[in-house]
């Protein structure tokens, strides 16, 4: 099932271990490996880095996956949507914003320290990103639109036709208060979730 540990009953685990080893030798650390939603689908999560480097490394990792999988009698299907009604391959890059000095602009504490205690820096950065997505969402959509990508997840998990900046209730409340003139440090709320264990 999704996110379960890999089993030794198939060659998938050994294959993925070798893929990680080969990538490590090339300086590409793959942090995690786990099952994915579709049957016999697996995922690697590379360690974060500069976006342009990560994109290049994504291409190298896909080449390594194809070559190593063949040695284990497996086929690596990296198409966005190889089968109807089954999730396909993501091959995506998540991103954040930072300065040349390594300040994460989405980390309120990091940004507060870098700005000499200027409490307004974080909500201004967040508002600018939200405004940019709102104003240029059509360009972002055009950059990813293709039949393969649009049908990749069957509009279930992360439909590419939806460009959004869902922030959660805490962040939304914080930014609305800032918009109304309230200037405070952002502190996310904490909740206890009963998982029945």
SERO-4910 file (N, C-alpha, C, O; in steps of 0.05 Angstrom, whole numbers):
BEGIN
 pado doro    nc1    nc2    nc3   cac1   cac2   cac3    cc1    cc2    cc3    oc1    oc2    oc3
  Unk    A     17    -24      0      0      0      0     18     25      0     42     23      3
  Unk    A      5     47     -4     19     73     -6     37     78     18     28     76     41
  Unk    A     62     85     13     81     92     33     91     68     50    105     72     70
  Unk    A     83     44     44     92     20     59    121     15     53    132     23     32
  Unk    A    134      0     71    161     -8     66    162    -28     43    143    -42     38
  Unk    A    185    -28     28    188    -46      6    192    -75     17    204    -78     38
  Unk    A    182    -94      2    185   -122     10    209   -135     -4    217   -126    -26
  Unk    A    221   -155      9    242   -170     -3    232   -193    -20    247   -208    -32
  Unk    A    205   -195    -22    193   -216    -38    196   -212    -68    193   -231    -84
  Unk    A    202   -188    -76    206   -181   -104    234   -168   -107    245   -160    -86
  Unk    A    244   -166   -131    271   -153   -134    270   -123   -132    291   -110   -135
  Unk    A    247   -111   -126    244    -82   -126    263    -69   -105    276    -49   -111
  Unk    A    264    -80    -81    280    -68    -60    310    -68    -67    323    -48    -65
  Unk    A    319    -91    -76    347    -93    -84    354    -75   -107    375    -62   -108
  Unk    A    335    -73   -126    339    -55   -148    341    -26   -139    358    -11   -148
  Unk    A    323    -18   -121    323     10   -111    348     15    -95    358     38    -96
  Unk    A    357     -4    -80    382      0    -65    406      4    -83    422     22    -78
  Unk    A    407    -11   -105    428     -7   -124    426     20   -138    446     34   -143
  Unk    A    401     28   -145    397     55   -157    408     77   -138    422     95   -146
  Unk    A    401     74   -112    411     94    -92    441     94    -91    454    115    -90
  Unk    A    454     70    -92    483     68    -91    496     81   -115    515     96   -113
  Unk    A    485     75   -139    496     86   -163    493    117   -164    512    131   -172
  Unk    A    470    126   -155    466    155   -154    485    168   -134    496    190   -138
  Unk    A    489    155   -111    507    166    -90    536    169   -101    549    189    -95
  Unk    A    544    149   -117    571    151   -129    574    175   -147    596    184   -152
  Unk    A    552    184   -159    552    208   -176    546    233   -161    543    255   -174
  Unk    A    543    232   -135    538    256   -120    509    263   -119    502    287   -114
  Unk    A    491    244   -123    462    249   -122    450    233    -99    444    210   -102
  Unk    A    447    246    -76    436    231    -53    405    229    -56    392    249    -59
  Unk    A    395    204    -53    367    199    -53    359    193    -25    366    173    -14
  Unk    A    343    211    -13    337    209     16    319    186     23    324    172     42
  Unk    A    298    183      8    278    163     16    271    145     -8    276    152    -31
  Unk    A    260    123     -2    248    105    -22    224     92     -9    225     83     13
  Unk    A    202     91    -24    178     79    -14    159     72    -36    163     79    -59
  Unk    A    139     56    -29    118     49    -49    102     74    -55    102     94    -41
  Unk    A     88     73    -77     70     95    -85     42     84    -89     36     61    -82
  Unk    A     24    100   -100     -4     93   -102    -10     70   -120    -25     51   -113
  Unk    A      1     70   -144     -5     49   -164      9     23   -157     29     23   -143
  Unk    A     -2      1   -167     11    -25   -162     39    -25   -174     44    -16   -196
  Unk    A     58    -36   -158     86    -38   -166     98    -11   -174    116     -9   -191
  Unk    A     89     10   -161    100     37   -166    116     45   -141    107     41   -118
  Unk    A    139     57   -146    157     65   -124    167     93   -128    166    104   -150
  Unk    A    177    105   -107    186    133   -109    212    137    -94    217    125    -73
  Unk    A    229    154   -105    253    164    -92    248    193    -86    234    207   -101
  Unk    A    260    203    -65    259    232    -59    288    242    -57    302    236    -38
  Unk    A    298    256    -78    325    267    -76    327    288    -54    308    301    -47
  Unk    A    352    292    -45    357    312    -25    354    339    -38    360    342    -62
  Unk    A    345    360    -23    340    386    -35    366    399    -45    388    393    -35
  Unk    A    364    418    -63    386    433    -73    376    455    -91    352    461    -91
  Unk    A    394    466   -107    386    487   -126    368    475   -147    373    453   -157
  Unk    A    347    489   -154    327    478   -172    339    469   -199    332    448   -209
  Unk    A    356    485   -211    367    478   -237    385    453   -235    384    436   -253
  Unk    A    399    450   -213    415    426   -208    397    402   -204    402    380   -215
  Unk    A    376    405   -189    357    383   -183    344    373   -208    339    349   -211
  Unk    A    337    391   -226    324    383   -252    344    366   -268    336    345   -279
  Unk    A    369    375   -270    389    359   -284    393    331   -270    394    311   -284
  Unk    A    394    331   -244    397    306   -230    373    288   -233    376    263   -234
  Unk    A    349    299   -235    325    283   -241    328    268   -267    322    244   -268
  Unk    A    339    281   -287    344    267   -313    364    245   -310    360    223   -322
  Unk    A    385    249   -296    406    229   -291    394    205   -276    398    182   -283
  Unk    A    379    211   -255    366    190   -239    348    173   -256    348    148   -253
  Unk    A    333    185   -274    315    169   -291    331    150   -309    323    128   -314
  Unk    A    354    160   -319    371    143   -336    381    119   -319    382     96   -329
  Unk    A    390    125   -295    401    104   -277    378     84   -271    383     60   -271
  Unk    A    354     94   -265    332     76   -259    327     56   -282    324     32   -278
  Unk    A    326     67   -306    321     49   -330    343     28   -333    337      5   -338
  Unk    A    368     36   -330    390     18   -334    392     -4   -312    395    -27   -318
  Unk    A    388      5   -287    390    -14   -264    366    -33   -264    369    -57   -259
  Unk    A    342    -23   -269    318    -39   -269    321    -62   -289    312    -85   -283
  Unk    A    332    -57   -312    335    -78   -332    352   -101   -322    348   -124   -328
  Unk    A    372    -95   -306    390   -116   -294    375   -133   -274    384   -156   -269
  Unk    A    353   -124   -264    338   -139   -244    313   -152   -257    295   -162   -243
  Unk    A    312   -151   -284    289   -162   -298    263   -145   -295    241   -155   -298
  Unk    A    267   -120   -288    244   -102   -284    243    -81   -307    263    -76   -320
  Unk    A    220    -70   -311    217    -49   -331    210    -23   -316    191    -23   -300
  Unk    A    225     -2   -321    219     24   -309    202     40   -328    212     49   -349
  Unk    A    177     44   -321    159     60   -337    158     88   -326    147     93   -304
  Unk    A    171    107   -339    173    134   -329    154    153   -343    156    178   -340
  Unk    A    136    143   -360    117    160   -373     97    171   -353     93    160   -331
  Unk    A     86    194   -359     67    207   -341     43    190   -336     33    188   -313
  Unk    A     33    176   -356      8    161   -353      9    136   -371     -3    136   -393
  Unk    A     24    116   -363     27     92   -380      1     75   -382     -3     62   -403
  Unk    A    -16     76   -362    -40     60   -363    -65     77   -354    -62     94   -337
  Unk    A    -87     71   -367   -112     86   -360   -121     78   -332   -119     55   -324
  Unk    A   -130     98   -317   -141     94   -290   -120     85   -269   -128     75   -248
  Unk    A    -95     88   -275    -73     82   -256    -54    106   -255    -46    116   -276
  Unk    A    -48    115   -231    -30    137   -229     -3    132   -243      6    109   -245
  Unk    A      8    153   -254     33    151   -268     56    163   -253     55    168   -229
  Unk    A     78    169   -268    102    179   -256    101    209   -253     91    223   -271
  Unk    A    110    219   -230    109    248   -224    131    264   -236    127    283   -251
  Unk    A    156    257   -230    180    271   -239    177    301   -234    181    317   -253
  Unk    A    171    309   -210    166    337   -205    188    348   -187    202    333   -173
  Unk    A    190    374   -186    209    388   -168    193    407   -151    180    425   -161
  Unk    A    194    403   -125    182    422   -106    202    444   -103    226    440   -106
  Unk    A    193    468    -96    211    490    -94    205    508    -70    183    507    -58
  Unk    A    225    523    -63    222    543    -42    237    568    -52    249    567    -73
  Unk    A    237    589    -37    252    613    -44    272    619    -22    266    618      2
  Unk    A    296    627    -31    317    633    -12    335    654    -23    335    660    -47
  Unk    A    352    666     -6    371    685    -14    397    672    -20    401    648    -15
  Unk    A    416    687    -32    443    676    -38    457    668    -12    476    652    -13
  Unk    A    449    679     10    462    673     36    448    649     50    456    642     72
  Unk    A    428    637     37    415    614     48    392    619     66    383    602     81
  Unk    A    382    644     66    358    650     82    333    640     68    328    648     45
  Unk    A    318    622     81    294    611     70    272    632     74    264    638     96
  Unk    A    262    643     52    241    664     53    214    654     63    197    669     70
  Unk    A    211    627     63    186    616     73    188    607    102    169    595    113
  Unk    A    210    612    115    214    605    143    213    631    159    231    647    158
  Unk    A    191    635    174    187    661    188    210    668    207    218    691    210
  Unk    A    220    648    222    241    653    241    268    660    227    282    678    235
  Unk    A    274    645    206    298    650    190    298    678    178    317    693    180
  Unk    A    275    685    167    272    711    154    272    734    175    284    755    170
  Unk    A    259    729    198    259    750    219    287    756    228    294    779    232
  Unk    A    303    736    232    331    740    240    347    754    219    363    772    225
  Unk    A    344    746    194    359    758    172    351    787    167    367    803    157
  Unk    A    327    795    174    317    822    170    320    839    195    307    861    197
  Unk    A    336    830    213    340    846    237    316    850    255    313    871    267
  Unk    A    298    830    255    274    832    272    251    846    259    231    851    272
  Unk    A    252    851    233    230    864    219    207    844    216    208    827    198
  Unk    A    187    847    233    165    828    234    148    828    208    135    808    202
  Unk    A    149    850    193    132    852    169    144    837    145    130    833    125
  Unk    A    169    829    147    182    816    123    168    791    115    163    787     91
  Unk    A    162    773    133    149    748    126    122    751    113    117    740     92
  Unk    A    103    766    125     77    769    112     79    783     85     63    778     67
  Unk    A     98    801     82    102    815     56    111    795     34    101    795     12
  Unk    A    130    777     42    140    757     23    117    738     16    113    732     -8
  Unk    A    102    729     36     79    711     30     58    724     12     48    711     -6
  Unk    A     52    749     18     32    763      2     42    766    -27     26    764    -46
  Unk    A     68    771    -30     79    775    -57     77    749    -73     70    749    -97
  Unk    A     83    726    -60     81    700    -74     52    694    -82     47    685   -104
  Unk    A     34    699    -63      6    693    -69     -4    711    -91    -19    702   -109
  Unk    A      4    737    -91     -4    755   -112      7    746   -139     -6    748   -160
  Unk    A     32    737   -139     45    728   -164     31    703   -176     26    702   -200
  Unk    A     23    684   -159      9    661   -168    -19    669   -178    -28    658   -199
  Unk    A    -31    687   -164    -58    696   -173    -56    710   -200    -73    706   -217
  Unk    A    -37    727   -203    -34    743   -228    -24    727   -251    -31    732   -274
  Unk    A     -6    708   -245      8    694   -267      2    664   -267     17    649   -279
  Unk    A    -20    656   -255    -28    628   -254    -32    616   -282    -26    593   -286
  Unk    A    -41    633   -301    -45    623   -328    -19    616   -341    -17    596   -356
  Unk    A      2    631   -336     29    624   -347     40    599   -334     53    583   -347
  Unk    A     36    596   -308     45    572   -294     31    548   -306     43    527   -310
  Unk    A      5    550   -310    -11    528   -322     -1    521   -349      2    497   -356
  Unk    A      5    541   -366     14    536   -393     42    522   -393     48    506   -410
  Unk    A     58    528   -372     84    516   -371     83    486   -365    103    472   -371
  Unk    A     62    476   -354     60    448   -347     39    433   -363     36    408   -360
  Unk    A     23    447   -379      1    434   -393     11    416   -416     25    425   -434
  Unk    A      3    391   -414      8    372   -436    -12    349   -431    -20    345   -408
  Unk    A    -20    334   -451    -39    312   -447    -28    292   -426    -43    283   -409
  Unk    A     -2    285   -428      9    266   -409      7    276   -380      0    261   -362
  Unk    A     14    301   -376     14    312   -349    -15    316   -339    -20    311   -315
  Unk    A    -32    325   -356    -60    330   -348    -74    305   -339    -91    306   -321
  Unk    A    -68    283   -352    -81    258   -345    -65    240   -326    -74    219   -318
  Unk    A    -41    250   -318    -23    234   -302    -36    223   -277    -34    200   -270
  Unk    A    -48    241   -262    -60    232   -237    -90    230   -238   -103    227   -217
  Unk    A   -101    231   -261   -130    227   -263   -146    248   -248   -169    242   -241
  Unk    A   -134    271   -244   -147    293   -230   -155    286   -202   -174    297   -191
  Unk    A   -140    267   -190   -147    259   -162   -127    270   -142   -135    285   -124
  Unk    A   -102    263   -144    -83    270   -123    -73    299   -126    -74    314   -106
  Unk    A    -63    307   -149    -53    334   -153    -58    343   -181    -40    345   -197
  Unk    A    -83    348   -187    -90    355   -215    -76    380   -224    -79    401   -211
  Unk    A    -60    379   -246    -45    402   -255    -63    425   -265    -53    448   -268
  Unk    A    -88    420   -270   -105    442   -279   -112    461   -257   -122    483   -262
  Unk    A   -107    453   -232   -113    470   -209    -87    483   -200    -69    470   -190
  Unk    A    -85    509   -202    -63    525   -192    -73    539   -167    -90    557   -169
  Unk    A    -62    532   -144    -73    544   -120    -51    550   -100    -28    541   -103
  Unk    A    -58    566    -80    -39    572    -59    -54    567    -33    -58    585    -16
  Unk    A    -62    542    -29    -76    535     -4    -56    537     19    -35    524     18
  Unk    A    -62    553     39    -43    559     60    -50    547     87    -34    546    105
  Unk    A    -74    536     89    -84    527    115    -96    549    130    -91    573    124
  Unk    A   -112    542    150   -127    563    165   -109    581    181   -114    605    182
  Unk    A    -88    571    194    -71    588    211    -58    610    194    -59    633    202
  Unk    A    -46    603    171    -33    622    154    -53    642    142    -47    666    141
  Unk    A    -76    631    134    -96    649    123   -105    670    143   -107    694    137
  Unk    A   -111    661    168   -119    679    189    -97    700    194   -102    724    198
  Unk    A    -72    691    195    -49    709    200    -47    730    179    -44    754    185
  Unk    A    -49    722    153    -46    742    131    -70    760    130    -66    784    123
  Unk    A    -94    751    136   -117    768    136   -114    789    159   -122    812    155
  Unk    A   -104    781    182   -100    799    204    -79    820    196    -82    844    202
  Unk    A    -57    812    182    -37    830    173    -49    850    153    -43    874    154
  Unk    A    -66    840    135    -79    858    115    -96    879    129    -99    901    119
  Unk    A   -107    872    152   -124    890    167   -108    907    188   -120    920    205
  Unk    A    -82    906    186    -65    924    202    -53    912    227    -40    926    242
  Unk    A    -58    886    232    -46    873    256    -19    862    249    -16    845    231
  Unk    A      2    871    263     29    863    258     40    846    281     47    857    302
  Unk    A     41    820    277     51    802    298     69    781    284     69    778    260
  Unk    A     84    767    301    101    745    291     83    721    285     64    715    300
  Unk    A     88    708    262     72    684    255     80    661    273    104    653    275
  Unk    A     61    649    286     65    625    302     43    605    295     20    609    302
  Unk    A     50    584    281     29    565    273     17    551    297     30    546    317
  Unk    A     -9    545    295    -23    532    316    -14    502    318     -3    492    298
  Unk    A    -19    490    340    -13    462    344    -39    447    351    -55    457    366
  Unk    A    -42    424    339    -66    408    344    -58    379    350    -38    369    340
  Unk    A    -73    367    367    -69    338    372    -89    323    356   -113    329    356
  Unk    A    -80    304    341    -97    288    323   -100    260    334    -80    247    338
  Unk    A   -124    252    340   -128    225    350   -128    205    326   -146    206    309
  Unk    A   -109    188    325   -107    168    303   -118    141    312   -115    121    298
  Unk    A   -129    140    336   -142    116    345   -122     94    355   -130     71    358
  Unk    A    -98    102    361    -78     83    371    -75     86    401    -59     71    413
***
